[in-house]
Amino acid sequence: MRPDHLRGAFAAAREEAEEAEDTDELDPPKPGHYRVWWPEMDGREEWAKALRATSPEAAAEEWARRDDNDGDYTIISGTTARLHVRDSAGAIHVFDVVGHQEPVYTAVRVTG
């Protein structure tokens, strides 16, 4: 169970991530549209993933959730990802994104 002071932050981040969605409608860019890339892994901005999100932070977190899930869980395994996020105005925001593992246990009745 998360400490009380973290519960609200995680819930808010999850809500923002759930609102984020893919978009190819970046020409012309609109508010809420972001391009996210990891220079150390993806290389150039041309290979950025286009996302719609409520904020640059939410776009970085959504990118990490989707990209890390598609690969070998580099971020959740302890690597910090320094992500670049370009907003619709052209500004680049830089975020260090880390993953957190959360143990999940399941009991399955085998007798009685």
ABEGO torsion letter per residue (X at the ends): XBBAAAAAAAAAAAAAAAABBBBABAOBBBBGBBBBBBAAAAEBAAABBBBBBABAAAAAAAAAAAAAAABAGAAAAGBBBBBBBBBAAGBBBBBBBBBBBBBBBBBBBABX
